[in-house]
């Protein structure tokens, strides 16, 4: 099957950090969700003629974590969670792109705290276009869910009412915008 994406232009695209971030959400006390972001440090997206041969590498800065609560952010940077001092980055390297019905899926390896596991993200192509300064841009959102404990993020606290403070499943959303290189 041939995939047609309006405006698709092959090339190597490099991250526009001011228009990109990694978001996450996780259950808190099993009754609500906490959301946060990481800054994307760098990303390269290679788009060949056939989108199913595309590849992406991306790196997020662990110290940039922001959940709108500085005390929680400090705890997340600590050895209880991400250990930002010892493991300053989170990386994703794609291993393939495939169709699943009308959807595009990006398979790859996610590394957190030196633990690498295969993950799959559902890809939503935002589009392509030229910005006011003549840069040709690509935008996309990728979403997936991981079990944080698979990556050594096991800290938790039992609640008096039953359950735990932090859920295991973490929804990840990568919002990326990148500029095609000459």
Secondary structure, DSSP 8 states (H G I E B T S, - for coil): -----TT---EEEEE-GGG-EEEEEEEETTTEEEEEEEEEEEEEEEE-SSGGG-EEEEEEEEEEEE-S-HHHHHHHHSTTTT-TTT--EEEEEEEEEEEETTEEEEEEEEEETTEEEEEEEEEEEEEEEE-TTS-EEEEEEEEEEEEGGGGT-----B-TTSSBSEEEEEEEEEEEEEEE--
